[in-house]
Amino acid sequence: MEIDDVKISRKKPIFSVGIGLLKYLKMYQREAKLPISYYDLLDFQETAPVMDKYGNDTFWETPLYPPHLQDQLYEGLKVVYAVLKASGNTRIVQHKIIDRIEYCAFGNTKPFRVRIVNRLNDVYDYFYIKQADASRIYGLELEEILSPNQVNYVYDRDTLVEEHIVGIPGDMFSKDRIEHPDYNQTRIAKEFVKFNERCIISLLGDMRAYNFVMQITPDFDDFQFRIRAIDFDQQFYEGNPKVYMPQFFKENFPYVKLCMEHLNDKTVLQYQQEERSSIVHRVRSERHRIKDLRDASQTQQLSTDENIIQLREGYARYYGNDNYFRCKSMTDIVELNVKNVIRQVQL
């Protein structure tokens, strides 16, 4: 595995949800009517910085709303949470309060993070309100279909609401916990190889360590590890193939180093083949859904012609497969990736 200084387009445009994708979202019950929108939450005049428990700036801010507007927003956000978690059954928020709203001014979708607390036992949860971006929605759907993970979100016009994905941020894990004596580092390396393979196939870009989390599950004799993406803003937009290969980001070097120390070429290939086989099983069980998603994606632009040409040429070289030159869209490349995986597994 290698490390590189991969460049990302920080000004990726927001792509609106087209007619085809809207029809898809309604078909698969991702579309809902929400009482407030993303732009309602932008109605603040000033913010206060959010610091972590060590006094460091988190780069999140607390928006300050007038009292009457805050009460209105908080009531609306409780309903939004009920829609996300219980199909709109507001009984689940009967004893919950909105504890705080936080705003992140950088990033493509400039999200709001909402903390909701059960006042009976102080158990809390988070959810996110973001600008609706079609490419991000496609990323969430491909995560649902091609990965072992489930994602929960709802869409309404210009607003995207996402469930919080629990886990230790990848950069924090690599800094403080990756060498924990109780953790089997070969298992961590194995999971990074599989995650890298999923990103390559689904064209999920910019998976630097701070854009994924590590989930740790104690088993009866060891710990199991699962890397989960939490940022889907760079779903099949960039033209550089390395953007879709987490191994090339310098922020992921601790994981790459672990792979180099604990795996050899044969075990890397074995884990890649395991992941491809798992993807094939998921595609077969969701073949109608992935076809509907493909059809929806063909009705709108999701990248530039220059990026599509660059990426198809890069993947043709990477896989030694001239069929990529016939791809006319980013989703054509994803579809060919999946077809190639199916062929490889069947051999």
Beta strands, then each sheet from edge to edge (+ up, - down):
strand 1: 46-51
strand 2: 57-64
strand 3: 96-103
strand 4: 112-118
strand 5: 124-131
strand 6: 153-156
strand 7: 159-163
strand 8: 168-169
strand 9: 212-218
strand 10: 223-229
sheet 1: 1+ 2-
sheet 2: 3+ 4- 5+ 7- 6+
sheet 3: 8+ 9- 10+
end
